[in-house]
Amino acid sequence: MSKVRNLLVLFTLGIYLAGQGQGISQGPAPITAITPDDDYSYWYGYYDKLLIDPTQRYVLSMRTKTENRTPGADDMVEVGMTDTKDNFKWIKLGESRAWGWQQGCMLQFIPGSAEEIIWNDRENDKYIARIINIRTRKIRTLPKAIYTISPNGKWALGLDFARLQTRRPGYGYTGVKDTTLNMKVPSNNGIYKIDLTSGQSKMLITLEQIASIPLEGYNAPDYYQWVNHLLINPAGNRFVFLHRWAKQPTDRFYTRMFTADKDGKNLYILDPSGFTSHFIWKDNKHVAIFTKP
């Protein structure tokens, strides 16, 4: 498993570097293993996070000896980076107890910064975020976990990772009790915005608010509802998210895609089909998605 993940991480790097400079390389991208062949599994997370610093010297990754099972509350993942200019030395920067195989711990370089990275962690019964300066190693802590960061690196959006884990195991985190477990539409739960400097946050959109918008033939209060997959557009003035619902926790869930402005206003149902899945912003006004219209 570790060898496969090593290859995947570095194949991505090879493709990335091949496309820099004077256009796309005409030959095959060089593939070089930049993580050691040891007892750890090295991997990253989702495609929408910045894993390489602006100088292209450092490549972020996580590593763990936990394999082939869902991480438990006591399972830790190491956070670090590979120095491509120093014999591919792996440098540990921190740890996280808020992670999953799908998206890791949201590890990434903060947009616009060559020195600061961020990742999610857990302190006691709270999910938080850590920011470290890779040069000075100074760490500061934010009181809430993050999901996606604005292109200017000033603010982020987040959600309830405990509820997400209950409703969609593998996408949230373990270790914190889901206090909304038996609630179908909790009133003070949804999408929040957090300032990456001050740590101040506010709720932008609640599940109750989303549920008040007709669900294409479904009776909203009868279904367990949650949100997932937040992603801000390149201009930083609008974001998309998936609203999901299921009759019972083990039942098939349905999905619709919303867009909203950066303050949670002007909600718009972009795809009401019930089947929205993987997506990415193409530009500020277009989103490429997998769906069944």
C-alpha positions in Angstrom: 0.0 0.0 0.0 2.8 2.5 0.9 4.6 1.9 -2.4 1.4 2.4 -4.4 0.7 5.7 -2.6 4.2 6.8 -3.0 4.0 6.3 -6.7 0.6 8.1 -7.0 1.8 11.2 -5.0 4.9 11.5 -7.1 3.3 10.7 -10.4 1.1 13.7 -9.7 4.2 15.8 -9.0 5.8 14.7 -12.3 2.8 15.7 -14.3 2.6 19.0 -12.5 6.2 19.9 -13.1 6.1 18.8 -16.7 3.4 21.4 -17.4 5.4 24.3 -16.0 7.7 26.8 -17.9 7.4 27.0 -21.7 4.3 24.9 -22.1 3.4 21.2 -21.8 6.2 18.7 -22.1 6.0 16.7 -25.3 7.5 13.6 -23.8 6.5 11.4 -20.8 6.7 13.1 -17.4 9.7 11.9 -15.4 8.6 9.8 -12.3 10.8 9.8 -9.3 9.9 8.4 -5.8 10.3 11.3 -3.4 9.0 9.5 -0.3 11.0 6.6 1.3 10.2 3.0 0.9 9.5 2.3 4.6 6.8 1.1 6.9 4.6 4.2 6.4 1.9 4.9 3.9 2.4 8.4 2.3 -0.5 10.1 0.6 -2.2 13.4 0.1 -5.9 14.2 -0.3 -8.2 15.9 -2.7 -7.2 17.6 -6.0 -8.4 21.1 -5.0 -5.8 21.6 -2.3 -2.3 23.3 -2.8 0.2 20.6 -2.0 3.3 22.3 -3.7 4.8 25.6 -2.5 5.2 28.4 -5.1 8.9 27.7 -5.5 8.1 24.0 -6.2 10.6 22.9 -3.7 8.4 21.4 -1.0 5.6 18.8 -1.5 3.2 18.2 1.3 2.0 14.8 2.4 0.8 12.8 5.4 2.1 9.5 6.6 0.7 6.8 8.9 1.1 3.1 9.7 -2.7 2.7 10.0 -4.0 0.8 7.0 -7.1 -1.0 5.6 -9.5 0.4 8.2 -11.3 3.6 9.2 -9.1 5.7 11.5 -10.2 5.6 15.2 -10.1 8.4 17.7 -6.6 7.4 18.8 -5.1 7.0 15.4 -2.6 9.8 14.5 -1.3 10.8 11.1 2.0 12.7 10.7 2.0 15.9 8.7 5.1 16.8 6.7 6.7 17.7 3.4 9.4 16.4 1.1 12.3 18.7 0.2 12.9 18.1 -3.5 16.2 20.0 -3.3 17.7 18.0 -0.4 17.7 14.4 -1.5 13.9 14.2 -1.1 14.2 14.4 2.7 10.9 14.0 4.4 10.4 16.7 7.1 7.8 16.2 9.9 5.9 19.4 10.7 3.1 18.2 13.0 0.4 15.6 13.8 -3.3 15.3 13.3 -6.0 13.3 15.0 -8.7 14.6 12.7 -8.3 12.9 9.4 -9.7 10.3 7.0 -8.6 8.4 3.9 -10.7 10.5 1.5 -9.5 14.0 2.2 -6.8 13.5 4.8 -6.8 16.4 7.3 -7.3 19.2 4.6 -3.5 19.8 4.6 -2.5 22.5 2.2 -0.4 25.6 1.6 -2.4 28.7 2.3 -3.0 30.4 -1.0 -0.6 33.3 -1.6 1.9 32.1 1.0 5.2 30.3 0.4 5.7 29.6 4.1 2.3 28.9 5.9 0.5 25.6 5.7 -2.8 24.6 7.4 -4.4 21.3 8.5 -7.2 20.1 10.7 -6.6 18.5 14.1 -8.5 17.7 17.3 -8.1 19.0 20.9 -10.1 17.1 23.4 -13.7 17.2 22.1 -13.2 19.9 19.4 -12.0 19.9 15.8 -9.6 22.7 15.2 -7.1 23.9 12.6 -3.3 24.4 12.9 -1.3 26.9 10.9 2.5 26.5 10.9 5.2 28.6 9.3 7.5 26.1 7.7 10.5 28.4 8.1 10.1 29.6 11.7 8.0 26.6 12.8 5.8 28.9 14.7 2.3 27.4 15.2 -1.0 29.1 15.8 -4.4 27.4 16.4 -7.8 28.3 15.1 -10.9 27.3 17.1 -12.6 25.5 14.2 -11.7 23.1 11.5 -11.6 24.2 7.9 -12.9 22.7 4.6 -11.9 25.1 1.8 -9.8 28.3 1.7 -10.5 31.4 -0.2 -8.1 32.2 -3.1 -6.7 35.2 -1.2 -5.9 33.0 1.8 -7.8 35.3 4.2 -10.8 33.1 5.2 -12.1 29.6 5.0 -15.4 27.7 5.1 -16.2 24.8 7.3 -18.9 22.4 8.4 -19.7 19.9 11.2 -17.2 17.1 10.6 -18.8 15.0 13.4 -22.2 15.0 11.7 -20.5 14.4 8.3 -18.8 11.3 9.7 -22.1 10.0 11.0 -24.0 10.6 7.7 -21.2 9.8 5.3 -18.5 7.7 7.1 -15.0 8.4 5.7 -15.5 12.0 4.8 -15.8 13.4 8.4 -13.6 12.6 11.4 -13.9 10.4 14.5 -13.1 11.3 18.1 -15.8 13.9 18.7 -19.4 13.0 19.6 -22.0 13.9 17.1 -24.4 15.9 19.2 -26.9 16.1 16.3 -27.0 12.3 15.8 -30.8 11.9 16.2 -31.7 15.3 14.7 -32.9 15.3 11.1 -32.6 19.0 10.5 -30.6 20.6 13.4 -31.2 24.3 13.6 -27.7 25.6 14.4 -25.7 23.4 12.0 -24.5 24.1 8.5 -21.7 26.1 6.8 -19.6 28.6 8.7 -17.0 31.1 7.7 -13.8 31.6 9.7 -11.2 34.4 9.5 -7.7 32.8 9.2 -6.1 35.6 11.1 -8.4 36.3 14.0 -10.1 32.9 14.2 -13.5 34.5 14.5 -16.3 32.6 12.8 -20.0 32.9 12.0 -22.7 30.7 10.6 -23.5 31.5 7.0 -26.1 28.9 6.0 -28.0 26.5 8.3 -29.4 23.1 7.4 -32.8 24.5 8.6 -32.5 27.2 6.0 -31.6 24.8 3.2 -34.3 22.4 4.2 -36.9 25.2 3.8 -36.2 25.2 0.1 -38.4 22.5 -1.6 -36.6 19.2 -2.2 -38.0 18.3 -5.6 -40.8 16.1 -4.3 -39.3 15.1 -1.0 -40.7 16.1 2.4 -37.7 17.8 3.9 -38.4 17.4 7.6 -38.7 13.6 7.2 -35.1 13.2 6.0 -31.7 13.4 7.7 -29.8 16.2 6.1 -26.2 17.4 5.9 -23.8 19.3 3.7 -20.5 18.3 2.1 -17.9 19.3 -0.5 -17.5 23.1 -0.2 -15.4 24.8 -2.9 -14.8 28.5 -3.5 -14.5 29.9 -7.0 -11.3 31.5 -8.3 -12.5 35.0 -7.7 -13.4 34.2 -4.1 -16.9 35.8 -4.4 -19.0 32.6 -4.6 -18.9 29.0 -3.5 -20.6 25.7 -4.2 -21.7 23.0 -1.9 -23.6 19.7 -1.9 -26.8 19.3 0.1 -27.6 15.7 0.9 -30.4 13.9 2.5 -31.5 10.3 3.3 -34.6 8.7 4.9 -32.5 6.7 7.3 -28.7 6.7 7.9 -28.2 3.5 6.1 -30.5 4.4 3.1 -29.4 5.7 -0.2 -28.8 9.4 -0.1 -29.7 12.1 -2.7 -27.8 15.2 -3.6 -28.4 18.6 -5.1 -25.8 21.3 -5.7 -26.1 24.9 -4.4 -24.1 28.0 -5.1 -24.0 31.0 -2.8 -22.1 34.2 -2.5 -19.1 34.5 0.0 -21.4 35.6 2.8 -24.0 32.9 2.3 -26.5 35.1 0.5 -28.2 34.6 -2.9 -28.6 30.8 -2.7 -29.2 29.2 -6.0 -29.9 25.5 -6.9 -27.4 24.8 -9.6 -28.3 21.1 -10.0 -31.6 19.8 -8.5 -31.2 16.3 -10.0 -30.5 14.4 -6.8 -27.3 12.9 -8.2 -24.6 15.6 -8.2 -21.2 14.1 -7.5 -17.6 15.1 -8.3 -17.1 18.7 -9.5 -14.6 21.5 -9.9 -14.8 25.2 -10.8 -13.8 25.7 -14.5 -13.7 29.5 -14.0 -15.8 32.0 -12.0 -19.0 31.3 -13.8 -18.8 27.6 -14.8 -18.6 24.4 -12.8 -17.8 21.0 -14.3 -19.8 18.3 -12.5 -20.8 14.6 -12.7 -24.5 14.3 -12.5 -27.6 12.6 -14.0 -29.9 15.4 -15.3 
